[in-house]
């Protein structure tokens, strides 16, 4: 079919190539032509907090009680297409999803479990929590983590968990020793929809929605450590995967 001159089309280009003008709006980050054609590239947000640093900085956290909130040493990445507002708060261990969309939220930690801390039934549980779109919900009691989710808007909601169990006594002494990830590794992640809670998103939470992490254990007599000598040992991430329809 012949190609004719028109909005965004130049016959002088090979094959009558479509010429697109860039709309530099930070809200759309889209490429448009004057006749309303819209080409949207892949874009979004990504955030990463780590427990150590590439330079070998040390950040250890001692776990001595159930549902200990996890914190981080530094922000590795905080990239947001729509805003300069920060998504990471390493000192509080909190991510904030600022825009509607589908997110992947997760964490991995490397554990140092001392000899004598194990035994039959010994376990550790890593979990992901959300404030369900209630930015005023405090990080500390009276809305602390619990074994059951409290009322939405009045307590943090546990949305994912991963449990790692040990058997035998004492705890295994031959922990993995790879230079980038020494220690026992446990990981937990979850997809989450940030959107006004209307059909079909009845389980969604509105923006801004915060996420945080906890580690629970019945190893209480002997302290357990989350090791963070390097950035690969303790890492938490939040990625915007795409729009909600």
N, C-alpha and C positions, 0 to 999 in steps of 0.2 A: 504494500500500500504506500503511495507516495507521501512524503513528508513535506508539509508546507510551513511557511513562516507563521509564527504565532507567539503567544506569551511564553517566554522561556525557551523557545525553539528557534535555532538559527540554522539555516541551510548551509552556512559557511563551515559549520562544524561537521566532522566526519559522520555520515549517517543521519544528519539532522539532529545531532545530540541535544538532549534536554539540558538547558542551562538553568541552574538553580541558584537563587540568591539566599544568602544566609540571614536568618532572623536571629540576632544575637541575644534575644530575650532570655534571661536566666530562668524564667518560669517554664519555658517550653523547650529551650535548647534545640529547636526544630529548624529544618530547612524548608523554605516555602517559595512559591512562585506567585506572581500577581493574580493569577486566576484561581487561587485558593487551594492549589495542590499542596499537600502537607506530607513531608517525609520525616518521620521521627526516628532518630538514632537510638542506640542503646545508651542509657544513662541511668543515673540513680544515686545511690549512696553506699558507702562502705566504711566500716570502722573496725579498728583492731587495737586492743589493749594487751600488753604483755607484762609478765612478772619480772623479767630480767631485761637485759639490754645486749645489743650486739657487741658492746665494748666489755662485756663480762661483769656488768653490775649485778650485785647480789640482792635478792628480795625474797626472803623466806617468811612464810606465815605459819604460825603455830596453831594447830587445831586441837582445842582442849575441851570443847563442849559441842552439843548437838546443834545443827543448823548454823554453823559459823558463816557469816557473810564473807565473801571473798573480795579482796581488793587487789590492786595492781600497781606496778612500779611506774608505768608510763604509758602514754598513747603512742602507738606505732603508726596509725593511719586514722585520719578523720576527714573523709572526703564526702562532700554533699553538693549535689548539683544545684540545689534550689536555694541554699541559704548558707551564710557564714556562721550560723549558730552551731556551737560544738555539740557533738553527739556522744562524746566520751567524758566520763568523770572517773579517772583511775583511782583517786583516793577513796571514793565511795563504791567503786566497782559497778558503776551504772552506765548503761547505754540509754539513749533517748531516740526513739523513732519519731521524726518530726513531721512526716508526711504519710498520707495514705499509701498503701501498697502491701505487697507480700514480702515478708522478711524471713531470713534465715538467721537464727540466733544460737550461738553455741560456745562451748568452752572445752579446753583440755588442760589437765594439770598432771604433773609428775609428783608422786608421793614418795617421801622417805619415811618408811615405817620401821621403828627401832626394834631390835631383837627383844623378845619378851612381851611385845604388844599384841601378839596374835592369839589364836586359839580357836576352838570350834565355834563357829557362828560369828566370827569377827567380820565386820563389813564396813564399807564406806559408801556413801551415797552423794553423788553430785547432782545438783538440781538447777533448773532455770525458773525464774520467777518474774512476774509482771505486775505492775501497779494497776492494770486494767484501765489505763487512760485517766488515772486520778493523780495529776502531778503534785497535789498537795499532800499525798500520802507520805508520812515521814519514813526515814530509813530505819529508825530505831523503835523500841517499844513505845507505846502499847500495841503496836501492830507488828510484832516480831513474827518470824517464820514459825509455822506450826505443822503438826502432822496432818492436819486437815485444813483446807482453804476456808478462810473466814468469809464474811459477806463481801461481795464485790464493792469496792470503794471504801471499805473499812479495813482491809488487810491485803497483804501481798498474796498473789495467786500462784501456786506451783503449776507450771504448764508442761514440765518434762523432768525426767530423772533417769539416772543410770546408776546401778548399784554394782559394786565389785566386792566379792566375798573372798575371804581367806579361810583355809582349813589347816588344822594341825597347830602345834605349839612348839617352839615360838614362831613368830612371824617369819616368812621366808627371808633368809639373809642374803640370797644371791639376786638382788635386784638388778634389772637391766643397767648396763653401764655405757651405752652409746654416748659419745661426747655431747651430742646436741640434746638428747633426751634421757639422761640418767634418772632412774627411779621407776616406780610403778605408775603406769599411765592409765588415766580414766578420762572418758570423754562423754559429753552430753550436748545434744543440739535439738532444736525444734523449729518448724516453720510456724509463722504467726501472721495473721491478717490484721493490719491496722486500717480501720474503716469504721464509720458510724455503724452501730449495731442494729442494722435493719436487714430484712430478708434480702438475699440469702445469707447474709453475714451475721447471723444471730450470736455467734461466739466471738465476733471481732471486737476490738477495742479502738476507740477514737484516738487520733493524734492530738497531742504528743503522748506516746506510751513509753514507759520506762521498763527496762529489763535489768535484772541483777542475778547473782549466782550464790549458791551456798554449798557447803560440804558438811555432811552429817556423818557421825561415826560413833561406834560403841567402844572405840579405843580411847579410854579416858584416863587410865592410870599412867600410861606412858605417852608423852606428847608425840604427835605426828606432825610432820612438816610438809608444806607445799614448797618445793624447791624452785627457785627462779634465778639460777646463776646465769642463764642465757635466755634469749627471747623465744626459744622454741619449747621451753619446758612448760610455761604457763601462758596460755593464749586464749583470749576471748574475742569473738567476732560478732558483727551484725552486718548483714548484707541485704540491701534492697533488691529483690528479685524481679519485680515487675508491678505493673498497675493492677488494681482491682477494677473489673469491668464497670 
